[in-house]
């Protein structure tokens, strides 16, 4: 499997440097309309983004084009938008770079499938960003993340016990990273108790009538990825839970504009507590 794709290959890779507060605006209102047109005209076949810091905040956007001519077209179409953003100081630097596939992390046989999952997740986040201004509750982004992750795990057929095992591993690792003391653990416990009913309502689907648009975009992604997911388990060259951990990490990266590691800690802790209760109920 080819690992490295420099400029001129079928993968076009931009680093777009912008502030945390402007990143979503740049992505949704300025770049995404161009991306939609490029997809509709089949100039790009798939795309995805992540948020990164090196140490400056930026968006990393990758486009897959089938031919060199399509790469040239994509660059030409992106240029006026990027140039205007530079002139208005909405972004302060644009770079192209070599896309290096993380084959060890995602598996040689499942790398292309992973790129498709990145694509569908990026598309879901674009829809999520259009909804975000209408959220009336501060907890809505977290509840969206809980539901998106749980639905993703359901797509792979994980039981509550499997989910509990995965979240236990993740929450322990993040509590170690954050050097979680008694005070932080108490804070997480308090936050979970305040959200526990909402988490249950979202993960059981009871909140669907109240938040139909959130559930729709998550279900749309579930439908899109189903054809990809069905072939992954038989091709995997690593434990399924390791593969899922990597994808969940990237999902959270896209969901939140900043402090993603802190949000991962909260999400893994709260999902661990939720699944623990569900597994306990089954044993009664």
Secondary structure by P-SEA (a helix, b strand, c coil): ccccccccccbbbbbbbbcccaaaaaaccccaaaaaaaaaaccccccbbbbbbccbbbbbbbbbbccaaaaaaaaaaaaaaaaaaaaaccccbbbbbbbbbccccccccaaaaaaaaaaaaaaaaaaaaaacccccccaaaaaaaaaaaaaaaaaacccaaaaaaaaaaaaaaaaaaacccaaaaaaaaaaaaacaaaaaaaaacccccccaaaaaaaaaaaaaaccccccccccccccaaaaaaaaaaaaaaaacccaaaaaaaaaaaaaaaaaaaaaaaaac
